[in-house]
């Protein structure tokens, strides 16, 4: 019986996705804070929408990155 090996290319791809997640996790709340702190500005609504979309993208890339890393470690 052969032991499963780590797929290094898939692992690197998953780690890249986690890097994107980390960047988006800081960018999304920063934009949301900028939007919520200036409700009288004309860019209030676009900043809020952009911040929510970036936070949603961070959640998506986080799950996708973890799934890719698990696939590289355990096969599938």
Backbone as a printed PyTorch tensor [residue, N CA C, xyz], in Angstrom:
tensor([[[  0.8430,  -1.1900,   0.0000],
         [  0.0000,   0.0000,   0.0000],
         [  0.8800,   1.2430,   0.0000]],

        [[  0.6260,   2.1160,  -0.9100],
         [  1.4480,   3.3150,  -1.0780],
         [  0.8930,   4.4620,  -0.2330]],

        [[  1.7970,   5.1910,   0.4110],
         [  1.3510,   6.3300,   1.2260],
         [  1.0660,   7.5180,   0.3180]],

        [[  0.0250,   8.2850,   0.6180],
         [ -0.2890,   9.4610,  -0.2240],
         [  0.7720,  10.5410,  -0.0720]],

        [[  1.0600,  11.1870,  -1.1550],
         [  2.0510,  12.2610,  -1.1610],
         [  1.3630,  13.5940,  -1.3640]],

        [[  2.0040,  14.6480,  -0.8930],
         [  1.4680,  15.9970,  -1.0520],
         [  1.6860,  16.4930,  -2.4700]],

        [[  0.6410,  17.0150,  -3.0730],
         [  0.7370,  17.6260,  -4.3930],
         [  1.2450,  19.0560,  -4.1860]],

        [[  2.5190,  19.2750,  -4.4550],
         [  3.1430,  20.5650,  -4.1420],
         [  2.5980,  21.7040,  -4.9960]],

        [[  2.2900,  21.4360,  -6.2550],
         [  1.7340,  22.4930,  -7.1150],
         [  0.3700,  22.9580,  -6.6090]],

        [[ -0.4460,  22.0100,  -6.1920],
         [ -1.7660,  22.3530,  -5.6630],
         [ -1.6390,  23.0740,  -4.3220]],

        [[ -0.6530,  22.6840,  -3.5290],
         [ -0.4130,  23.3510,  -2.2490],
         [ -0.0020,  24.8030,  -2.4550]],

        [[  0.8650,  25.0580,  -3.4180],
         [  1.2950,  26.4280,  -3.7110],
         [  0.1140,  27.2650,  -4.1980]],

        [[ -0.7460,  26.6540,  -5.0110],
         [ -1.9360,  27.3680,  -5.4860],
         [ -2.8510,  27.7300,  -4.3090]],

        [[ -3.0240,  26.8010,  -3.3690],
         [ -3.8400,  27.0830,  -2.1930],
         [ -3.2380,  28.1620,  -1.3180]],

        [[ -1.9260,  28.1640,  -1.1760],
         [ -1.2710,  29.1960,  -0.3700],
         [ -1.3680,  30.5690,  -1.0300]],

        [[ -1.3410,  30.6090,  -2.3550],
         [ -1.5440,  31.8780,  -3.0600],
         [ -2.9430,  32.4210,  -2.8050]],

        [[ -3.9270,  31.5020,  -2.8180],
         [ -5.2940,  31.9380,  -2.5310],
         [ -5.4140,  32.4580,  -1.1080]],

        [[ -4.7040,  31.8480,  -0.1810],
         [ -4.7470,  32.3170,   1.1980],
         [ -4.0600,  33.6830,   1.3210]],

        [[ -3.0450,  33.9330,   0.4980],
         [ -2.4180,  35.2580,   0.4640],
         [ -3.3900,  36.3150,  -0.0410]],

        [[ -4.1460,  35.9630,  -1.0810],
         [ -5.1690,  36.8790,  -1.5880],
         [ -6.2100,  37.1380,  -0.5060]],

        [[ -6.5780,  36.0770,   0.2230],
         [ -7.5560,  36.2070,   1.3070],
         [ -7.0600,  37.1660,   2.3690]],

        [[ -5.7990,  37.0270,   2.7440],
         [ -5.2300,  37.8920,   3.7710],
         [ -5.2730,  39.3600,   3.3370]],

        [[ -4.9220,  39.6190,   2.0830],
         [ -4.9640,  40.9810,   1.5620],
         [ -6.3880,  41.5370,   1.5950]],

        [[ -7.3580,  40.7270,   1.1460],
         [ -8.7460,  41.1790,   1.1090],
         [ -9.3290,  41.3420,   2.5050]],

        [[ -8.8470,  40.5430,   3.4700],
         [ -9.3420,  40.6540,   4.8440],
         [ -8.9620,  41.9860,   5.4750]],

        [[ -7.8880,  42.5830,   5.0330],
         [ -7.5110,  43.8980,   5.5370],
         [ -8.1360,  45.0180,   4.7010]],

        [[ -8.2260,  44.8180,   3.3940],
         [ -8.7410,  45.8560,   2.5060],
         [-10.2350,  46.0940,   2.6840]],

        [[-11.0190,  45.0310,   2.8230],
         [-12.4730,  45.1630,   2.9460],
         [-12.9030,  45.9890,   4.1510]],

        [[-12.4680,  45.6400,   5.3650],
         [-12.8490,  46.4580,   6.5190],
         [-12.3080,  47.8870,   6.4620]],

        [[-11.1550,  48.0750,   5.8410],
         [-10.6110,  49.4230,   5.6960],
         [-11.5380,  50.2860,   4.8460]],

        [[-12.0150,  49.7390,   3.7360],
         [-12.9300,  50.4770,   2.8680],
         [-14.2790,  50.6810,   3.5510]],

        [[-14.7550,  49.6600,   4.2800],
         [-16.0190,  49.8210,   5.0100],
         [-15.9100,  50.9130,   6.0690]],

        [[-14.8010,  50.9550,   6.7630],
         [-14.6060,  51.9950,   7.7780],
         [-14.5900,  53.3870,   7.1390]],

        [[-13.9050,  53.4990,   5.9930],
         [-13.8640,  54.7780,   5.2840],
         [-15.2650,  55.2000,   4.8410]],

        [[-16.0730,  54.2290,   4.4250],
         [-17.4200,  54.5580,   3.9990],
         [-18.3190,  54.9420,   5.1590]],

        [[-18.2720,  54.1850,   6.2480],
         [-19.1460,  54.4660,   7.3850],
         [-18.7530,  55.7320,   8.1430]],

        [[-17.4980,  56.1400,   8.0320],
         [-17.0770,  57.3390,   8.7600],
         [-17.4150,  58.6340,   8.0110]],

        [[-17.8580,  58.5450,   6.7690],
         [-18.2030,  59.7410,   5.9820],
         [-19.5870,  59.6030,   5.3540]],

        [[-20.6580,  59.5640,   6.1550],
         [-21.9920,  59.3700,   5.5530],
         [-22.4920,  60.5730,   4.7500]],

        [[-21.8910,  61.7360,   4.9250],
         [-22.3750,  62.9060,   4.1790],
         [-21.6950,  63.0530,   2.8140]],

        [[-20.6920,  62.2540,   2.5350],
         [-19.9830,  62.3410,   1.2510],
         [-20.7790,  61.6500,   0.1410]],

        [[-20.5570,  62.0500,  -1.1000],
         [-21.3070,  61.4230,  -2.2020],
         [-20.8780,  59.9740,  -2.4840]],

        [[-19.6940,  59.5820,  -2.0440],
         [-19.2270,  58.2140,  -2.2850],
         [-19.5990,  57.2530,  -1.1590]],

        [[-20.5330,  57.6360,  -0.3060],
         [-20.9140,  56.8170,   0.8490],
         [-21.4280,  55.4370,   0.4170]],

        [[-22.4160,  55.4030,  -0.4380],
         [-23.0270,  54.1360,  -0.8660],
         [-22.0510,  53.2860,  -1.6960]],

        [[-21.3390,  53.8530,  -2.6810],
         [-20.3850,  53.0120,  -3.4200],
         [-19.2840,  52.4180,  -2.5370]],

        [[-18.8140,  53.1710,  -1.5340],
         [-17.7900,  52.6220,  -0.6410],
         [-18.3380,  51.4740,   0.1910]],

        [[-19.5590,  51.6060,   0.6700],
         [-20.1710,  50.5430,   1.4560],
         [-20.3560,  49.2840,   0.6020]],

        [[-20.8630,  49.4560,  -0.6060],
         [-21.0820,  48.3150,  -1.5010],
         [-19.7530,  47.6500,  -1.8510]],

        [[-18.7430,  48.4490,  -2.1720],
         [-17.4260,  47.9030,  -2.5040],
         [-16.8290,  47.1570,  -1.3150]],

        [[-16.9430,  47.7080,  -0.1210],
         [-16.4140,  47.0560,   1.0640],
         [-17.0830,  45.7270,   1.3470]],

        [[-18.4060,  45.6840,   1.1900],
         [-19.1260,  44.4270,   1.4130],
         [-18.7410,  43.3870,   0.3650]],

        [[-18.5870,  43.8120,  -0.8830],
         [-18.1770,  42.8710,  -1.9330],
         [-16.7750,  42.3350,  -1.6800]],

        [[-15.8600,  43.1900,  -1.2340],
         [-14.4930,  42.7450,  -0.9490],
         [-14.4720,  41.7890,   0.2410]],

        [[-15.2770,  42.0760,   1.2670],
         [-15.3490,  41.1560,   2.4090],
         [-15.9350,  39.8140,   1.9860]],

        [[-16.9300,  39.8310,   1.1050],
         [-17.5030,  38.5820,   0.5910],
         [-16.4750,  37.8060,  -0.2250]],

        [[-15.6800,  38.5170,  -1.0110],
         [-14.6340,  37.8630,  -1.7920],
         [-13.5760,  37.2500,  -0.8770]],

        [[-13.2800,  37.9010,   0.2400],
         [-12.3150,  37.3480,   1.1930],
         [-12.8270,  36.0320,   1.7740]],

        [[-14.1110,  35.9780,   2.0940],
         [-14.6910,  34.7350,   2.6170],
         [-14.6410,  33.6380,   1.5560]],

        [[-14.9930,  33.9790,   0.3280],
         [-14.9710,  33.0030,  -0.7670],
         [-13.5610,  32.4540,  -0.9840]],

        [[-12.5740,  33.3520,  -1.1200],
         [-11.2080,  32.9050,  -1.3590],
         [-10.6530,  32.1360,  -0.1640]],

        [[-11.1010,  32.4660,   1.0440],
         [-10.6590,  31.7320,   2.2230],
         [-11.1140,  30.2920,   2.1740]],

        [[-12.3940,  30.0680,   1.8960],
         [-12.8980,  28.7010,   1.7970],
         [-12.2720,  27.9540,   0.6330]],

        [[-12.1340,  28.6340,  -0.4890],
         [-11.5440,  27.9920,  -1.6610],
         [-10.0780,  27.6340,  -1.4130]],

        [[ -9.3380,  28.5160,  -0.7390],
         [ -7.9380,  28.2370,  -0.4290],
         [ -7.7780,  27.0850,   0.5370]],

        [[ -8.6190,  27.0290,   1.5700],
         [ -8.5410,  25.9250,   2.5270],
         [ -8.9030,  24.6130,   1.8410]],

        [[ -9.9300,  24.6410,   0.9910],
         [-10.3150,  23.4290,   0.2640],
         [ -9.1890,  22.9450,  -0.6470]],

        [[ -8.4990,  23.8750,  -1.3080],
         [ -7.4040,  23.5080,  -2.1990],
         [ -6.2310,  22.9230,  -1.4050]],

        [[ -5.9320,  23.5120,  -0.2530],
         [ -4.8560,  22.9960,   0.5790],
         [ -5.1910,  21.5960,   1.0840]],

        [[ -6.4230,  21.3950,   1.5140],
         [ -6.8290,  20.0620,   1.9770],
         [ -6.7650,  19.0450,   0.8510]],

        [[ -7.1600,  19.4580,  -0.3590],
         [ -7.0920,  18.5620,  -1.5070],
         [ -5.6490,  18.1820,  -1.8170]],

        [[ -4.7230,  19.1310,  -1.6580],
         [ -3.3180,  18.8380,  -1.9510],
         [ -2.7020,  17.9220,  -0.8930]],

        [[ -3.1420,  18.0370,   0.3400],
         [ -2.5720,  17.2180,   1.4160],
         [ -3.1610,  15.8110,   1.4500]],

        [[ -4.4710,  15.6930,   1.2710],
         [ -5.1360,  14.4010,   1.4450],
         [ -5.6150,  13.7640,   0.1580]],

        [[ -5.3900,  14.4170,  -0.9630],
         [ -5.8340,  13.8780,  -2.2430],
         [ -7.3130,  14.1010,  -2.4770]],

        [[ -7.7770,  13.6650,  -3.5970],
         [ -9.2120,  13.8100,  -3.8140],
         [ -9.5670,  14.1890,  -5.1860]]])
